[in-house]
Structure formats: structure tokens, C-alpha cells
Amino acid sequence: MAGGEDMCIALATSAEVPDLTPDDRLLQLALDRLGISAAAAVWDDSSVHWAGFRAIILRSTWDYHLRLDDFLAWIAVVEPCTVLWNPGSLVRRNARKTYLRDLIARGVPTVPTQWLDAGRVTQLDEALAGHDWEAAVVKPVVSANAWNTSLVWRGRVAAGQRVLDRYQPRHPFMLQPYRTSVETEGELSLIFTGRALVHAVRKIPVAGDFRAQEDFGARVERLNPPSEAIAVAELGLDALDESPLYARVDLLRNDAGGYEVGEVELIEPSLFLSWCPGSAGTLARAIVERLGG
């Protein structure tokens, strides 16, 4: 596939969704209404002439965590050729969840994290003994959509330990306290264009699960977020070195009743555009504005 002769925008996707997700098709339609042509383009398709696009917008590149080196090499190739959103500087930092360290260092309320380095295998029963957590979530530092993510409890770590035994010799992991509020209040996702809040949803796992992704059956509801949640999410955005085109900040309520940042998603988050009429148009107008009208 070649870049469009009219210098259209590329909506970068992955081979699993070559025709875009329903949300991204809403964005495509909103751009078309503003006179901007937008085409789906699979990020690792060697036939794509990326320099032929007026801009590249990262959307459903959902396999990047499985081939991070290839993905970042592609970012390095396309970034000098055209406009890239979100920009490569944000993408490179956001690709590894160690960016949470930066948030913590800047005073952003963030889910506490123990970092489990690659090259050795952590014994989860020993790791949990060093905290007052009854349960914890263990996941790779580079991951998406709950890939190789486990919930472990004191005395019940076997499933998570098997994952570490297999992958930690080559991949770093992280251990975080399990916030049981996800079962009732859910995980809050606040969606921003630039640094302006556009809308929000809550995601509640199915009974007996801890994963707040729709792929695992989580229920999604539109949300009018409380002011304290907005304040924490804005702190997460303020900690970025530059303003993103889009961002999704995921929050959990901790045991003390406050909100904590779980993720600041800048690469390929679902933006839940279908849950808020007009949000696709808001993002499309922001794109046009950044393109210079």
C-alpha cells in the first residue's frame, strides 16, 4: 500500500484489525467530514510508503508489545518522514511501564510498584512477604491487554509463579497491590485530547475476574468522573514532557479512598469514542488544528 497522493492521514493499525476498529472508523468518518482523508495502514506492512502521508496517528497497533524492538525501529524510521502522533519521544518512554517511576518522582499519586528485573526469577511468596498486600498483580513491564498478567494472593501464587519462571529470565516484570475497588467502582478511564478532558468511562471486570478489559468481558459505562479523579489524572498529564494529541489515564481507588494512576496510555489505547457522541469530532478537530487548519 502506498501513501495517498492527496497526502491523507494514516491511521496506523495492526494486522489483526487491518480495517480499523469501530472506534477508529468513527474517527475516520469525523475527519472525512472535516475534509481530511484518513486511511488504515498496518504499521509493519513493508509496502506502505509512510512519507506519502501528511501525518501518522498511532491507533490500534495492538501487537507492539510483542515486538517492541521492531516497533521502536519503525517509529525511528517514520518519525523523520512525516508528522507522528503521539510523537516518538512520548512513545519511546511510554512503551515501558517504567515511566511510572517518573510519575512517582514528580509527586503523582501512582499505584505502588516493585520492579522485578529480568535475568533472574523472583519468588512471589517472598516478594509478597515484603509488603502488607494480601493480593497483588504481576505483569510484564512491556505489555498490553493483560498479556501474561496474573493475580496472586498470599499462599496462592502458583499461576503467577509459572509465568515468572517462563518469562522473567528474559523479560522484566512488575508487582503491584491489587485494588479491590476495581470489582465495585471499576477502573476509571479518563480520555483527553491534548490536556483537555473529553469524556470518561468506568470498566468493571466480570465477577471472579480482575481484568478490566472488554476482551475479558468487562462492563463499560459512561462516567461523569469525580473532581478528585480528574485532578489526579491531570497531574499525570502534567508530568509529561510535552502535550500529547490524545491520552487515556486509567485510575484506581486505593484502600485509603484516594485515586491513583495505574497507566497513562499514549500509544494505542482504546479511546471509547463510541461511548461519547461528539468525542470523535473533538479529536478530529484537534488533528486538523495541529495540522495547521
Buried (B, 14 or more C-beta within 10 A) or exposed (E): BEBBEEEBBBBBBBEEBEEBBEBBBBBBEBBEEEEBBBBBBBBBBEEBEBEBBBBBBBBBBBBBBEEEEEBBEBBEEBBEBBBBBBBBBBBBBBBBBBBBEBBBEEEBBBBBBBBBEBEEBBEBBEBBEEBEBEBBBBBBBBBBBBEBBBBBBBEEBEEBBEBBEEBBEEBBBBBBBBBBBBBEBBBBBBBBBBEEBBBBBBBBBEEEBBBBBEEBEBEBEEBEBBEBBBEBBBBBBEBBEEBBBBBBBBBBBBEEEEBBBBBBBBBBBBBBBBBBEEBBBBBBBBBBEBEEE
